[in-house]
Amino acid sequence: MTRITPALGRTALLACLLVAGAGHARAADEPSSPYVTPQSDVDVTYTIYPPHDTSQTMSQRMRWSASRMMQRVDPANATTYMITDYHAGTLTVVNADQKIKTVIPAPGAANVQMGQRAQGSWLRTGVSKVAGLPCALWQTQDTDQRSSEICYTDDGVMLEVIRDGKVMVEATSVNHATQDASVFETPSGLKELRAAHP
């Protein structure tokens, strides 16, 4: 059995937030909802702020392949990372040090589709600039059914998440570069463990 650590839990939260959905209505000349799936390959570094102590943050890197519909999330200073295959509907947690992997269903896999805007009800509340890039602010509910404001670029890259007036996730760098297939390959020879259930 393997358990998801608190740090990896926050990584999983980010993975869920990247495919978040629900919220309110639209202005006449604006789209009714954002793209919540990047429409091209991208490499983003995020700072994640804990709910109660902003002095302790964590950094993680998210890489996305549009053609493969795959995502890789690497927490900083950790040997554990996650590869999500949205075509297969799987999320693989890889622990390189222990040479083990755990495969679970991908969160929100059914909602991740290229070229389609998010379903549900969204409310566009304004615009912002994060990591030097413009983004639109959308009020919605996150995967915990809590009201959040999420800033997405026009091409579906999440740059910021605000909950209860506090920044929870913030992009610090964004690189629209083609991602090599090897980034998303699960290493061979890993022992597969069953995920622990709460």
Secondary structure, DSSP 8 states (H G I E B T S, - for coil): -B---HHHHHHHHHHHHTT--------TTS-SS---S-SS-EEEEEEE--SS-TTS-EEEEEEEETTTTEEEEEETT-SEEEEEETTTTEEEEEETTTTEEEEEE-TTGGG--TT----S--EEEEEEEETTEEEEEEEEE-TTS-EEEEEE-TTS-EEEEEETTEEEEEEEEEE-----GGGG---TT-EE--B---
